[in-house]
Amino acid sequence: MANEKLKTEEGTNPSIQKDAKPLIIAGPCSAESPQQLVEVAQELKKNGFVNYMRAGVWKPRTTPNSFEGYGTEALIWLNQVKQETGMPFATEVATERHVYECLKFGADLLWIGARTVSNPFAIQEIASALRGVQIPVLVKNPLSPDLKLWEGAINRLRLAGVKEVGAIHRGFTVWHASPFRNFPMWEVALQLKANNPELRVISDPSHISGDAQYIELLSNRAINLGFDGLMVEVHPNPKIALSDAKQQLTPNQFNLLISNIFEAKQANTELMNELRAEIDALDELLVWALSNRMAIATEIARVKSETGQKIIQPDRWNEVLNRVIGKGHKMGLRTDFVKRLFNSIHRESLQTQEAITQNRTEMVKFG
């Protein structure tokens, strides 16, 4: 078990405002039964580090006819489990009605999911429902890496008078195969922390990874980067979970994760594996971007051929090159690297355009 000073005090609900202790939220993706919740709560209570048990009662699923939670019935279970075990509970809200139901059944902390954060109208509705209510609220990042949208949601809650507001980094949606369910883009969350030094920002490695095998690596990375805590999905038997089975830990696995992060140093090889997984995902993004760029170059070649324009247009290329060099400089990239990279891309683009133009010329000649 980890250092005693990090444990939560018996019978107290922690503030989510900045302090020296990590904020740890853990529990199943979904509230599935009273028995499941009691079993998890008892295990988390023994762990000694968990501030709140999490459990979703309304599940915003991508596909219809999938399990979408038990709603208010599950809130009744959670309230009963809290009375029995003393474990405070947290759940997700997406509508005004959700807020009222959670308050009625004694929720101790609310969080707002990525889909909801992406909709300012929904956020304003929730903020208005929370006006005058003192309950901690955490805001997950939106689906896209839009820092202003994320900060906007946080500020709507602040303006409504919510005193304790924090953030959850759960990664961002990607549109291609990746080692992770959601790509971390740590820099976005770190910029949020830099812009709001008083804001408590925790990381959700379960939703970033989508796979239990990466959770410890991502958790360790988050803590090393200065995040203020973790939200981790824990289920007594992940294999039979009704939602997100692949990304949930057993209580024993969770206990080991906490012990490794807060007691032992992670091996450099483990961190290297996580970093390499991020590099792999970025490489896939680069290949996708290059492929789409070449497709556009092909269309440009067709237009040039039909309008009699020259393939090589130095003024246009100098404009492009100066622009990307300037952007690269602002992002810390060396000028000669950016120049060599984009000149290489340009040469490939010209070769593609020349081949297409030659083919069209030959078709006209022999057509």
C-alpha positions in Angstrom: 0.0 0.0 0.0 1.3 3.5 -0.9 2.5 6.2 1.4 0.1 6.8 4.3 0.1 10.6 3.8 -1.6 10.2 0.4 -4.6 8.3 1.8 -8.0 9.9 2.2 -9.2 10.7 5.7 -11.9 8.4 7.0 -15.4 9.9 6.6 -14.4 13.0 4.7 -15.3 14.1 1.2 -12.2 15.7 -0.4 -12.3 19.0 -2.1 -11.3 19.0 -5.7 -9.5 22.3 -5.3 -5.7 22.2 -5.6 -3.9 20.6 -2.8 -0.9 18.2 -2.2 -2.9 15.0 -2.5 -3.8 13.3 -5.8 -7.6 13.1 -6.5 -8.4 9.5 -7.2 -11.7 8.5 -8.7 -12.3 4.8 -9.5 -15.2 2.4 -10.1 -17.1 0.6 -12.9 -17.9 2.2 -16.2 -21.6 1.5 -15.5 -23.7 0.8 -12.4 -24.9 -2.7 -13.3 -26.5 -4.0 -10.0 -26.5 -3.3 -6.3 -24.3 -6.3 -5.7 -21.7 -5.1 -8.2 -21.6 -1.6 -6.6 -21.2 -2.9 -3.1 -18.4 -5.3 -4.1 -16.5 -2.5 -5.8 -17.1 0.1 -3.0 -15.8 -2.3 -0.4 -12.6 -3.0 -2.4 -12.0 0.7 -3.1 -12.6 1.5 0.6 -9.9 -1.0 1.6 -7.5 0.6 -1.0 -7.5 3.8 1.0 -6.6 6.1 -1.8 -9.9 6.5 -3.6 -11.8 9.8 -3.0 -14.9 9.0 -5.0 -16.4 5.8 -6.5 -17.4 6.5 -10.1 -20.2 4.7 -11.9 -22.2 5.8 -15.0 -26.0 5.6 -14.7 -26.8 7.2 -18.1 -24.5 5.9 -20.8 -24.3 8.0 -24.0 -23.6 5.1 -26.5 -22.6 5.6 -30.1 -24.7 2.7 -31.3 -28.5 2.4 -30.6 -29.9 -0.7 -28.9 -26.7 -1.0 -26.8 -26.7 -0.8 -23.0 -27.4 2.8 -22.0 -27.5 2.5 -18.2 -30.2 2.0 -15.6 -30.7 5.7 -14.9 -32.5 6.8 -11.8 -32.7 3.2 -10.5 -28.9 3.0 -10.4 -28.8 6.3 -8.5 -30.9 4.7 -5.8 -28.4 1.8 -5.7 -25.5 4.2 -5.4 -27.1 6.1 -2.6 -27.8 2.9 -0.7 -24.1 1.7 -1.2 -22.9 5.1 0.1 -25.0 4.7 3.2 -23.7 1.2 3.7 -20.0 1.7 3.0 -19.4 5.4 3.4 -18.0 5.7 -0.1 -18.9 9.0 -1.8 -20.0 8.5 -5.4 -19.6 10.4 -8.7 -21.5 10.0 -11.9 -21.9 11.7 -15.3 -24.6 14.2 -16.3 -25.6 15.3 -19.7 -28.9 17.1 -19.2 -30.7 19.4 -16.7 -32.9 16.4 -15.6 -29.8 14.3 -14.9 -28.5 17.1 -12.6 -31.8 17.2 -10.6 -31.9 13.4 -10.3 -28.3 13.2 -9.1 -28.9 16.0 -6.5 -32.0 14.2 -5.3 -30.2 11.0 -4.6 -27.1 12.4 -3.0 -24.4 12.3 -5.6 -21.2 13.8 -4.2 -19.5 14.8 -7.5 -20.6 15.2 -11.1 -18.7 15.1 -14.3 -19.7 16.1 -17.8 -18.7 13.9 -20.7 -16.8 14.7 -23.9 -19.9 14.6 -26.1 -21.8 17.0 -23.9 -18.8 19.4 -23.5 -18.7 19.6 -27.3 -22.2 21.3 -27.2 -22.2 24.7 -25.5 -26.1 24.7 -25.4 -26.0 21.5 -23.3 -23.3 22.9 -21.0 -25.3 26.1 -20.4 -28.4 24.0 -19.5 -26.3 22.1 -17.0 -24.7 25.2 -15.6 -28.1 26.8 -15.1 -29.4 23.7 -13.3 -26.3 23.9 -10.9 -26.8 27.6 -10.1 -26.7 28.0 -6.3 -25.7 24.3 -5.7 -22.4 23.6 -4.1 -21.2 20.3 -5.6 -17.9 19.6 -7.3 -18.1 19.3 -11.0 -15.4 17.9 -13.4 -15.4 18.7 -17.1 -14.0 16.2 -19.6 -12.2 17.5 -22.7 -14.4 17.8 -25.8 -14.1 15.3 -28.6 -11.8 17.5 -30.6 -8.6 19.2 -29.3 -10.4 22.5 -29.0 -8.9 24.3 -25.9 -11.2 27.2 -26.1 -14.3 25.0 -26.2 -13.0 23.1 -23.1 -12.2 26.4 -21.2 -15.6 27.8 -22.3 -17.4 24.9 -20.7 -15.5 25.4 -17.4 -16.1 29.1 -17.4 -19.9 28.6 -18.0 -20.0 26.6 -14.7 -17.9 29.2 -12.9 -20.2 32.0 -14.1 -23.2 30.0 -12.8 -21.5 30.1 -9.3 -20.1 26.5 -9.2 -17.2 26.9 -6.7 -15.4 23.7 -7.2 -14.7 23.0 -10.9 -12.0 20.8 -12.3 -11.2 19.1 -15.5 -10.6 15.5 -16.8 -8.2 14.7 -19.6 -9.7 11.7 -21.5 -7.9 12.1 -24.8 -9.3 13.2 -28.2 -11.1 11.3 -30.9 -9.1 10.0 -33.8 -10.4 8.8 -37.2 -7.9 6.0 -37.9 -6.4 2.9 -36.4 -4.4 3.7 -33.2 -2.9 1.9 -30.3 -5.2 4.0 -28.1 -9.0 4.5 -28.1 -8.4 8.3 -27.8 -5.2 10.0 -28.7 -3.7 11.7 -25.5 -2.4 15.0 -27.0 -1.0 15.8 -23.6 0.0 19.3 -24.7 -3.7 20.4 -24.9 -4.4 19.4 -21.3 -1.0 20.9 -20.1 -1.9 24.1 -21.8 -5.2 24.1 -20.0 -3.3 23.7 -16.7 -0.9 26.5 -17.7 -3.7 28.9 -18.5 -5.6 28.0 -15.3 -3.0 27.3 -12.6 -5.7 27.1 -9.9 -7.6 24.4 -11.8 -7.3 20.8 -10.8 -6.8 18.6 -13.9 -6.9 14.8 -13.6 -6.3 12.2 -16.3 -8.6 9.3 -17.4 -6.3 6.6 -18.7 -9.1 4.2 -19.1 -10.7 6.2 -21.9 -7.4 7.3 -23.4 -6.2 3.7 -23.7 -9.4 1.7 -24.4 -7.4 -1.3 -23.3 -6.4 -2.3 -19.7 -2.9 -3.2 -20.8 -2.0 0.5 -21.3 -3.6 2.0 -18.2 -0.7 1.8 -15.9 1.7 3.3 -18.5 -0.6 6.2 -19.2 -1.4 6.7 -15.5 2.3 6.9 -14.7 2.9 9.3 -17.6 0.1 11.6 -16.4 1.4 11.8 -12.8 4.9 12.4 -14.1 3.6 15.3 -16.2 2.0 16.9 -13.2 -1.6 15.9 -13.5 -3.5 16.2 -10.2 -5.0 12.7 -10.1 -6.6 9.9 -12.0 -10.0 8.5 -12.9 -9.8 4.8 -13.5 -12.5 2.2 -14.4 -12.6 -0.7 -12.0 -15.0 -3.7 -12.2 -15.1 -6.9 -10.1 -15.2 -9.0 -13.3 -14.4 -6.9 -16.4 -15.1 -9.9 -18.7 -18.8 -9.6 -18.1 -19.1 -5.8 -17.9 -22.1 -4.4 -19.8 -20.0 -1.5 -21.2 -16.3 -0.9 -22.0 -15.2 -4.3 -20.7 -11.8 -4.2 -22.4 -10.6 -1.0 -20.5 -11.6 -1.9 -17.0 -9.3 -3.2 -14.3 -10.0 -5.7 -11.6 -9.7 -4.4 -8.0 -6.4 -6.3 -7.6 -5.0 -4.8 -10.8 -6.1 -1.3 -9.6 -4.5 -1.8 -6.2 -1.2 -2.8 -7.9 -1.4 0.2 -10.3 -1.8 2.6 -7.3 1.0 0.9 -5.5 3.3 1.1 -8.5 2.6 4.7 -9.2 2.8 6.1 -5.8 5.4 3.8 -4.2 7.7 2.4 -6.9 9.4 4.0 -9.8 8.3 2.8 -13.2 10.9 1.1 -15.4 12.2 3.3 -18.2 11.3 0.5 -20.6 7.6 0.9 -19.7 7.6 4.6 -20.3 9.5 4.0 -23.6 6.7 1.6 -24.7 4.1 4.3 -24.1 6.1 7.0 -25.9 6.6 4.6 -28.9 2.9 3.9 -29.0 2.3 7.7 -29.3 4.9 8.0 -32.0 3.2 5.2 -33.9 -0.1 7.0 -33.8 1.5 10.3 -34.9 3.2 8.4 -37.8 -0.2 7.2 -38.9 -1.5 10.7 -38.8 1.4 11.9 -41.0 0.9 9.2 -43.6 -2.8 10.0 -43.7 -2.1 13.7 -44.2 0.5 13.0 -46.9 -1.9 10.7 -48.7 -4.7 13.3 -48.7 -2.2 16.0 -49.8 -1.2 13.9 -52.8 -4.8 13.3 -53.7 -5.3 17.1 -53.8 -2.2 17.4 -55.9 -3.7 15.0 -58.4 -6.8 17.2 -58.7 -4.6 20.3 -59.1 -2.8 18.6 -62.0 -6.1 17.9 -63.7 -7.2 21.6 -63.4 -3.8 22.8 -64.6 -3.9 20.5 -67.6 -7.4 21.6 -68.5 -6.6 25.3 -68.2 -3.2 25.2 -69.7 -1.3 26.3 -66.6 2.3 25.5 -66.0 3.0 22.6 -63.5 5.8 24.5 -61.8 4.7 27.9 -60.3 7.6 29.3 -58.2 5.8 32.2 -56.7 3.1 30.0 -55.3 5.6 27.5 -53.9 7.7 30.3 -52.3 4.5 31.5 -50.6 3.8 28.0 -49.3 7.3 27.4 -48.1 7.6 30.7 -46.2 4.3 30.0 -44.5 5.2 26.5 -43.2 8.7 27.7 -42.2 7.1 30.5 -40.2 4.6 28.1 -38.5 7.4 25.6 -37.9 9.5 28.3 -36.2 6.7 29.2 -33.8 6.4 25.5 -32.9 10.1 25.0 -32.3 11.1 23.3 -35.5 14.4 24.1 -37.2 14.1 26.0 -40.5 16.3 23.8 -42.5 14.4 20.7 -41.3 11.0 22.2 -42.4 12.5 23.4 -45.7 14.0 20.0 -46.6 10.8 18.2 -45.6 8.5 20.3 -47.6 10.8 20.5 -50.6 10.8 16.7 -50.7 7.0 16.7 -50.5 6.9 19.3 -53.3 9.1 17.2 -55.6 6.8 14.2 -55.1 3.8 16.4 -55.8 5.4 17.7 -59.0 6.3 14.2 -60.2 2.7 13.2 -59.7 1.4 16.2 -61.6 3.8 15.7 -64.4 2.8 12.0 -64.8 -0.9 12.9 -64.9 -0.3 15.7 -67.4 1.7 13.4 -69.6 -1.0 10.8 -69.6 -3.7 13.3 -70.5 -1.5 14.6 -73.3 -1.0 11.1 -74.7 -4.7 10.4 -74.5 -5.5 13.5 -76.5 -2.7 12.7 -79.0 -3.8 9.1 -79.7 -7.4 9.4 -78.8 
